[in-house]
Amino acid sequence: MKIEVEKLVLGAVNTNVYLIFYNENCLIIDPSDEAEKIIALVEAKGAKPLAILLTHGHFDHIMAAPVLAKKYGIKIYAGEAERQLLQESTLNLGKSFLGVDFTLDADEYLKGGTELEFAGFKLKVIYTPGHTVGSISFYSDDLEDNEKFKRVVFTGDALFAGSIGRVDFPTGNEATMRRTLNDVFKKMPQDTVVFSGHGMATTIERELSHNPYLI
């Protein structure tokens, strides 16, 4: 599969929203806010959205999801352990950061190891808790036709370029995050391109050399 990844930086805390375009289709990952800007990009590309994928349930990764799901008639997918966080604004930080009771319910809750396929494009769900109890990442090596990279992972706030997500928010846990780093990210192929929830893209190879949490 040959894909194109577009990034929009949206919402109150500059969250990365990713759109994966392929064969006139697209997947939307972590639609932070400002749904109209996401819609404008989709329309400019002439693409058909197939699904909304949430790495975790913090308000800054989910607020445009209901609008997009309704407009395009598509499902919202999230990690199975993230249900409570999505449904409670005190846990998803919408109340403390924005003063609003923003909640949602995903259409499908996913287990780690689940294989997803949307119009021929395959993604694997990887359970990557620590930042939140139900954080997941989306990994694909179904990219033999790509020139720039052959493997990709969308990590949300589990892993950043040079850092990791905070573990002091509700349901976060430092020991769990450490296990995720050691058991998941350190073992990924080093040429995997990492698209994080905030900041610049990186690779597993670069993080193993420069990220103090992985060295």
N, C-alpha and C positions, 0 to 999 in steps of 0.2 A: 504494500500500500504506500502511496505517496501522499504526504500530508503537508499542510501549511499551518503553522501556529501563529496566531495573531494575539497580541497582548494589549489590553486596555487597563489603565490605572485609574480606578474609580472609587468613589465613596469617601467617607469621613476620614479614613486613615490610609488612603492611597493603597488600596488592595489590588493585586493583579487579577484580572479576569482574563481567562484564556478561551479562545475560540479555535477549535481544530477544524480546518476546512479540508475536505477531500471529496472528489467525485460529485461536486455540487451539493454536498451535504455538510453539516457541521455539528459539532458537539460543543456545549457551553460548560465551562468549568468555573465554579465559584463566582456566580454573578453578583458581585458586591452590592451595587446600587446603580442609579442612573440608567434604568432600563432602556431609555430612549437612545442612549449612545450605543448600547449593545445592539439594539434593533437596527440602528442606522448602519452599523458595520455589516450585519447579516444581509441587509437589503442591498448594500453597495456591492457585496460579493455575489448576490443572486443565489444564496445558499438556502438549503432547507434544514432547519434545526431538527435534530433527532432526539436529543436528551439533554438534561441538565444534571451535571455531576458535581456533588458537593464533597470536598475533602473533609470538612468538619462544619460544625454548626454555629460558629461565632457570627454575630450580626453582620460583620463586615464582609462576609463571604456568601451571604444568602439573600439579601434584601430585595434584589430584583427577580429572584427565582419565581415567585407566584405570578408576577406580571408576564414573564416570558413563557411560563408553562401554560397560562391561559391563552395567550396570543397564538402560540404555535401548536397547542394541543399535544404537548409532550410531557413526559414523566420527569419527576425529580428523584434522583438516587442519592442515598447517603449511607454511612456506615451503621450497622445494626445497633451498636452500642451508643450511638449519638442521638437516639430518639428523644430522651428526656431533655437533653441540652437544647435541641431544636424547639421543643415545645414549652420551654420556660425562659422568659426574658431575663430573669435574674441570673440564669446560668449562661445564656448566650451573649450576655453583656450589653444587650440592647438597652436595658433599663439603666445601667450605670453609665454608659457612654453617651447615649442619646436621650435618655429619659422617656423612652417609648417601650410599649409592650409589644414587641415584634416577635411573632412565633410562626412556625410553619410545621407541616407534617409531610415527610417525604412519601412518595408513592411506593417506592421500594427501598427496603433496608438490606444492605449487602454484607455478607460475611467475607472476611479475608480469604483469599484463594479463589473467589468467584471469578469466572471468565465471562466477560461481557463481549458482545458483538453487535455493532450497529452498522447496518448496510455494508457488511464485509470487513469492517475495521475492528480489530480485536484489542481489548484492553484487559489487564488483570488487576483485580482489586487486591491491594496489599494492606494489611492491618498495621498501622503505624501510630499507636497511641503514645501519649506522653504530654503533648500540648493540650489535648483533650482526651477523654477516655475512649471516644469512638472515632478518632482521626483515622482516615484511610488515605492511601495514595493510589494513583492510577498509573500503571506501567504498561508500556508496549514495546515489543521488539518486532512487531509486524510491519516493518518499515524498509523492506528490502529495496524498494524503489526510490527511497529518499537519498539525496546526495549529501546533505549537511550532517545528518545523524541517523543511526540505525536503531538506537534505543532511547527511550524517553520516559521520564517519570514526573508526574505532577504531584508535588508533595504538600501542597497547602502550607501550613505553618510548622510542619514537622522539621523541615530542613531548609535553611537559607544558605546563600553564598556567604561563607565565613561565619555562620552562626546557626542557631536553632531557635525554635519558637519558645516563648515563655512557658514556664510550668507552674506559675503561681496563680493562674486563673482557675475558676471552678472546674473540677474534674481533672485538672492537670496534675502530673506526678513526675518528679525528677527521676526516681528509680526506674519508672516505666519508660521514660524517655531514653534513659541510658541503655536500656535493653533494646529499644527500637534502633538506636544508633549502631549498637554493636551487632545485633542479630539480623538487621535488615539492610541498612544503608552501607555499612562497611563491606557487606558481602555482594552488593550489586556489581555488575560489570562496570569497569572503570570508565568505559566510553559512554555511559549513560548520561544524557543531557537532563539536567534538573531544572524544571520550571517551578519556582516557589511562589508562595502566596504574597510575598513582598520582596522588592529588590530585583536584582539582575539574575539572569540565568547563569548556570554553572555546570560543572560535570562532577561525577563522583570522583574521578581522578584528581581534579583540582581540590576538592574538599578533603580528600585523604591526605593531601600535602599541606593545606593551608588552614583548614577549619580546626580551631583548637579543641572542639568537641569530638572530633573524629581522629585526631592524631594520637 
